[in-house]
């Protein structure tokens, strides 16, 4: 009888411990957003959803409208030709921004030539980090800006949340990083942070 009681108590203690462990788990909701990978060894007809299924070009990135929480990651230590373009169809939020950065080792380099390295129009909720942008030279009369965010909406809205962090921007005819508004309604941006960036040899 004593052995049966001890066996019952052991089962009861283990059950209580398992219940307590489950109760202490954080309340994790469903993940938000999709991560897309870009690599010179990828193919644009791939899914882009893993390093093994990476896209190849910036043009393929520009062809998709991104949603809150999405990430676009370029293979670190590699170079990509082209200009990133975002517009109002690519809209993140402060809680779930769209992130553009690098994966694997080091920072990826975007060689945009005479075009902007990244041009974002009428959108925010964007984070750009851990990338190198290189233009066609500060003396190129056809050159553009490096990273530019612009808003010209007519409703006076202030688009929220821009982060530019740990980027190197060089060899652009215009500004290395430029954030502008161009409508008399007073539309613009708020909550903008530019941190740990090196911006050099620009016009």
Residue pairs with C-beta under 8 A, 6 or more apart in sequence:
31 69
32 68
32 69
32 96
33 67
33 68
33 69
33 70
33 71
33 96
33 98
34 49
34 67
34 69
34 70
34 71
35 49
35 70
35 71
35 73
36 48
36 49
36 55
36 61
36 64
36 70
36 71
36 72
36 73
37 48
37 49
37 50
37 51
37 53
37 54
37 55
37 73
37 75
37 103
38 48
38 54
38 55
38 56
38 57
38 58
38 60
38 61
38 72
38 73
38 74
38 75
38 80
38 108
39 51
39 54
39 55
39 56
39 74
39 75
39 78
40 56
40 75
40 78
40 79
40 80
41 54
41 56
41 75
42 48
42 53
42 54
42 55
42 56
43 54
43 55
43 56
44 55
44 56
44 57
44 59
44 60
46 53
46 54
46 55
46 56
47 53
48 54
48 55
48 60
51 75
51 103
51 104
54 75
55 61
57 80
57 81
57 82
58 80
58 81
58 82
58 83
58 84
58 110
59 82
61 72
61 84
62 82
62 84
62 85
65 89
65 90
66 72
66 86
66 90
66 92
66 98
67 91
67 92
67 98
68 91
68 92
68 93
68 95
68 96
68 97
68 98
68 125
69 92
69 96
69 97
69 98
70 92
70 98
70 99
71 98
71 99
71 100
71 101
72 98
72 99
72 100
72 101
73 100
73 101
73 102
73 103
74 80
74 101
74 102
74 103
74 108
74 110
74 131
75 102
75 103
75 104
75 108
76 102
76 103
76 104
76 105
76 106
76 107
76 108
76 130
77 104
77 105
77 106
77 107
77 108
78 108
78 109
79 108
79 109
79 110
79 111
80 108
80 109
80 110
80 111
81 111
81 112
81 113
82 110
82 111
82 112
82 115
83 110
83 112
83 113
83 115
83 116
83 117
83 118
83 119
84 100
84 110
84 112
84 117
84 118
84 119
85 118
85 119
85 120
86 98
86 118
86 119
86 120
86 121
86 123
86 126
87 120
87 121
87 122
87 123
88 121
88 122
88 123
90 98
90 120
90 123
90 126
91 98
91 123
91 124
91 125
92 98
92 123
92 124
92 125
92 126
92 127
92 161
93 125
93 161
94 125
94 160
94 161
94 191
96 125
97 125
97 126
97 127
97 161
97 163
98 125
98 126
98 127
99 127
99 129
100 118
100 126
100 127
100 128
100 129
100 131
101 127
101 128
101 129
101 130
101 131
102 108
102 130
102 131
107 130
107 131
107 132
107 166
107 168
108 131
108 132
109 131
109 132
109 133
109 134
110 117
110 118
110 131
110 132
110 133
110 134
111 134
112 133
112 134
112 135
112 136
112 144
113 135
113 136
114 135
114 136
114 140
114 142
114 143
114 144
114 173
115 144
116 144
116 145
116 146
116 147
116 148
116 172
117 133
117 134
117 135
117 146
117 147
117 169
117 172
118 128
118 133
118 146
118 147
118 148
119 144
119 145
119 148
119 150
120 126
120 148
120 149
120 150
121 150
121 151
121 152
122 150
122 151
122 152
122 153
122 159
123 149
123 159
124 149
124 159
124 160
124 161
124 162
124 189
125 159
125 160
125 161
126 149
126 161
126 162
126 163
127 161
127 162
127 163
127 164
127 165
128 147
128 163
128 164
128 165
128 167
129 163
129 164
129 165
129 166
129 167
130 165
130 166
130 167
131 167
131 168
132 167
132 168
132 169
133 146
133 147
133 167
133 168
133 169
133 170
133 172
134 170
134 171
135 143
135 144
135 146
135 170
135 171
135 172
135 173
135 202
136 142
136 143
136 171
136 172
136 173
137 143
137 171
137 173
138 171
138 172
138 173
138 201
138 202
138 203
139 173
139 203
140 173
141 173
142 173
143 172
143 173
143 174
143 203
144 172
144 173
144 174
145 172
145 173
145 174
145 175
145 176
145 177
145 178
146 169
146 170
146 172
146 174
146 175
146 176
146 177
146 178
146 199
146 202
147 164
147 167
147 169
147 176
147 177
147 178
148 174
148 175
148 177
148 178
148 179
148 180
149 162
149 178
149 179
149 180
149 189
150 178
150 179
150 180
150 181
150 182
151 159
151 180
151 181
151 182
151 183
151 187
151 188
151 189
152 181
152 182
152 183
152 187
153 183
153 185
153 187
154 183
154 185
154 187
155 185
155 187
156 185
156 186
156 187
157 187
158 187
158 188
158 189
158 190
159 187
159 188
159 189
159 190
160 189
160 190
160 191
161 191
162 179
162 189
162 191
162 192
162 193
163 193
163 195
164 177
164 193
164 194
164 195
164 197
165 193
165 194
165 195
165 196
165 197
166 195
166 196
166 197
167 197
167 198
168 197
168 198
168 199
168 200
169 176
169 177
169 197
169 198
169 199
169 200
169 202
170 176
170 198
170 199
170 200
170 201
170 202
171 201
171 202
172 202
172 203
173 202
173 203
174 202
174 203
175 202
175 203
176 199
176 200
176 202
177 194
177 197
177 199
179 189
179 192
181 187
181 188
181 189
